[in-house]
């Protein structure tokens, strides 16, 4: 399945400052462009740090050195690359407690910025577009089933899967794949199965094994994704 990359989601025009940029000029840049942080770049446009609103406020409330970007910045800069998928960028933001990441090319030069608001756009995909990607990429290409093999309903990013798969072990795989589609908020599992291949048949004296006694079908009630598996979600920390 195709997942949206940082290069597709980022803002290609990146605002930056130099190490010698003065305190008040940094504040003006943040206000003018309505951003919470700005990368500090060297003479070759390589990010060497980031100055955030928090850095400016800390200077004002706690005192200490900090007359220009070089003295105020947090260094080294935490950066992203254009071929990263959105989840990796979100995890990096969460781990470092930042809201924006400078995006650099192969030479380490600044080519854009990816922000949390850019990532949130993934959840604005149309339901029809999400449904089509699940049917074509998950059901047909990945699982090798006919488009009509399973019913896929999508409303406000909530996916409901119903129908019957051949083996029980395919159910969590199908749910996980659907949940990984960009724009999916929740997956409700209403899938049944023809054969339970998750049970180990008990050994029988004499060395033979007992075959399956019949066919089982999963309960018809709806189950949220959390009852099947718990993949990582995009979660954001404090504002930086």
N, C-alpha and C positions, 0 to 999 in steps of 0.2 A: 504494500500500500504506500501511496505517496503522502508524505507528511510535509507540511509547510516549513520552509527554512527561515532562518533569521534574515537572510538576504532578501527574501520576499516580503517580510513583515517590517523591516527596519525603516526608519526615516533616513533617506540617502543624504540629506543635507544636514551635516553635523556641525553644531555650533561649538567652538573651542576657544580656549584662551592660552596665552603663553605664560611661562613661569613668572615673568616680570609684571603681569597684569595686576593693577592695583586693586585693593580691597573693594573700594566703591565701584569700580568698573565691573568687577565680578558680580556685585549685587545688582547692578543695572542690567547686565546680560541675563541673569536669572529671571529678573522681573520682565524684561522686554520680550523674551521668548517663552515665558511662562513654563519654565523648567525648574526642576529641583536640584540639579547638579550639572556641572559642565566639565568635560575632560580638559586636562592640561597637556599640551603637546609640545614637542621639541621642534627644532628648526626643520626637521624632515617629516613633520606631521605624525610622529609616533607618540601615542599616549604615554605619559610618564606618571600620571596621577589624575585624581578627580577632586574637584572642590564642590561641596554640597552646601545647601542651606544650613545644615547642622554644623558644618565647619565654620561658617560665618558667625552663627549664633554663639557657638562655643567661644570664639575669639572675643565677642562682645561681653559675654556673661562671666567668663572665667579669666579673661585677661591673657597675658602672655604674648609671645611673638606671633606675627601674622599680618604683615603689611601687604603681601602680594600672594599670588597663586602658588608660587614655589614654596612659600612658608606655610601656607594654609592647607595645601592639598593632602589627601590621603594617598600614599604611594606604597607599592606600585599600583598601577591601574588594573582593575579587574575587567577583562575584555572578553568579547565574544567573536566568533568567526562566522562569516556569511553562510557556511554550509551546515551549521548547527541546526538541529530541529528545535522547535519552540519549547518543548519540555526541558531540554538541556539548559536553555537560556533561563527559563523560570526557576529551575533548581539552583542555578548559579546565583541568581538574584536573591533567592531565599537564604542560601547558605551564607552569603556575604552581607545580607540585610541592606540591599540597595534597590533602587527603583529603575535604574537605567544602566545600560552597559554600552560602552563604546564598541563599535564593530570595526575590526581591522582586516586588511587584506593579507596576502601571503608574506608581504614584506613588513608587516606590523604597522602600516600606515592607516590612519583613521579614514574610514569610508562611509560611516553612518553611525546611528545610535538606535538601539532597540530598547523600548520601554515597556512597562507593565501594560499600559494602555494599548500598545501595539499587540501584545499577546492576547488581551481581552477580545480583540476583534475576531479571533478564531471562533468565539461563541456566538457571533452574529451571522454565521452561515445560514442560508435558507434550509428549511427542513427538507425540501425536495432534493437539494444538492447533497445533503447528508445521506438521504435514503438511496439516491443513485450510486453514491460511492460505496455504500455497504453492499448493495446488490451486485455491483460490477466487480469491485475489488476484493471484498470479503467472501461473498457467497460463491461467485463464479470463478474468479481467478485464483484465489487462495485455497478455498475448500473444494473446488472442482464440482460444485453442485449446479443444478439448473436454476435460473433466476426465480422460478416458481416453486422451488423446493421448500422455501421458508417464507413466511409472511413478515414483512418489515414495515412497521408503522413508526412515523417520526412526528412528534408535535412539540414545538418549543425546545428542541434539542433532546427530548426524552424519547429513547428508542425502545419499542416493544417488539420482542422476537417471539414468534409462535410457529408451530409446526413440529415435525418429527425428524430427527436425525437418525442415522443408522446405528451409531454407537454412542453410549452415554459419555464417553471420554471426550467427544467432540463438543459437548455443551459448554464447558468452561473455556475451551479454546475459542469457540465462536463468540461468546460474550466478551472475552478479553480483546479480540480483534475489533469488534464493533466499538468497544469503549475507547480504543486508541484512535478512532477516526476523529479528525479535528472538528470541533463544534458539538460533539456529543456531551451532554450534561449527565445523563443517567441511562443505564441499560436495564430493562425489566425482562427477566428470563421466564418465558412461558413455553420452553421447549420440552418436548418429550423424546423418548428414544425407543428403538426397536430391540436393542440388545445391550445388556449391561456388561461391558468389558472391563469394568473396574473391580470386579470381585474375583478373588483367587479361589478357584474350585478346591474344596477340601480333598486331601489325599484319602484314598480308599485302600483298605488292607489288600495286599496282593499286588500293589504297585500300579494299579490302574487309577484313573481319575474319573470323577463323576461329571457327566456333561451337564449343561444348563437344563433346568427343568422346564423352562418356559420363557415367555416374553414379558418384560415389565415395561410399564409406561410411567413417566414422571408425573407427579401431581400437577393438576392444571392450574393451580393458583399462581399469581404473579409473585416473583421474588426479585428484590432489588439486587443490584450488582454486588453489594457487600456480602450477600449470602453465598456468593460463588467464589469471589476473590476480591482482593483489595489492592488494586494498582495505585501507584502514586498519583496524586492530584496536584494541580497547580495551586500552590498556597503561597501567600505573600506575607512577609513580615512587616515590621514597622517602616514608616516613611523615611526615606533618606535622600 
